[in-house]
């Protein structure tokens, strides 16, 4: 079946469900990216969490396939290893592209596919959540090196395009900017229909996190959130590092003790659950729980995943000693942003307000990391007082060497 027919069918299917395959704001941004690709080889889309980046990538893929590239050579990839990203992406792209979806553990298949092309040209690669596992010596960087996807001059000759997407593009944007005239950047404007971090702050729905390892503070947290109709309350625990498991077990034990005394339920969401159990959990989020329910999260919901907030009462992010800013933005706070989120009486965020404010400042500057008022820190990038230091990403080209690199942050 022609991809054009699939596009028409998927549009009709979305309309029957009362939705759209690509919404107007996404279409406008998609048009800008297609126009940029007339001259650019690499484009970075910096859009806030749950803004609709998949809709943009669909529009770009379809319209680039009409004239600019071979529709069979459209690939959707990520450095994430999350299986839910794969299933969610395959559900959203056209049927003809579902076998062209690769995550970290299957990226070698992308290399195999491109290696067997008789003429490696007219290709579009969309890198979703381009900030994740993106260092130059990781598999994403190795594959881009092997496939000569770090050489914009050769890529331009062969009509190979890359669209990298993230709410926190970090070092991949820094390295993209060094491509000079081969690179373009887009930061969409947000209108009032999008539930943003600004709205959470304006409506006073951002609260200070609790030390849930402490038995008394854990009890205080449950007392604060259990009022009103029964809801789900998503809680992420610190679980990495030498004492990660100890911290998790303390929080888990505290939660179980106080949930029992407060007549609340608790559910542990982690990678020990089967796919069917995880799928059922996401389905149940759309149903009102009989009791207030704590969802204790470990190694999940770190980025990308869209969740229904209809019955979410609050989310509580983890509280490590040094917080990764990108993780905070992409984590539970980011899951509550979006076009379809509750416009009134929305959930409460227990997180680091300062990081949200820094992100707002970064976004309003058009992701200008050299802004002297900005302070930013994640595992790949550090910005302080206008000084930018970052680690090499998967698109780092040593031909363009203008940045300050660091071995550790």
Secondary structure as UniProt FT lines:
FT   HELIX           3..16
FT   TURN            17..18
FT   HELIX           24..36
FT   TURN            37..39
FT   STRAND          42..46
FT   TURN            49..50
FT   HELIX           53..67
FT   HELIX           71..73
FT   STRAND          74..78
FT   HELIX           83..92
FT   HELIX           95..100
FT   STRAND          101..102
FT   HELIX           104..106
FT   HELIX           107..115
FT   STRAND          123..128
FT   TURN            129..133
FT   TURN            136..137
FT   HELIX           139..146
FT   TURN            147..150
FT   HELIX           152..158
FT   STRAND          160..166
FT   HELIX           170..177
FT   TURN            178..179
FT   HELIX           180..182
FT   STRAND          183..186
FT   TURN            192..193
FT   HELIX           197..202
FT   TURN            203..204
FT   STRAND          206..207
FT   TURN            212..213
FT   HELIX           215..225
FT   STRAND          232..236
FT   TURN            242..243
FT   HELIX           244..261
FT   TURN            262..263
FT   STRAND          265..269
FT   TURN            271..272
FT   HELIX           275..284
FT   TURN            285..286
FT   STRAND          293..297
FT   TURN            310..311
FT   STRAND          312..316
FT   HELIX           325..330
FT   HELIX           332..335
FT   STRAND          348..350
FT   HELIX           353..364
FT   TURN            365..366
FT   TURN            369..370
FT   TURN            372..373
FT   STRAND          375..377
FT   STRAND          381..384
FT   TURN            385..386
FT   STRAND          387..390
FT   TURN            394..395
FT   TURN            398..399
FT   STRAND          404..405
//
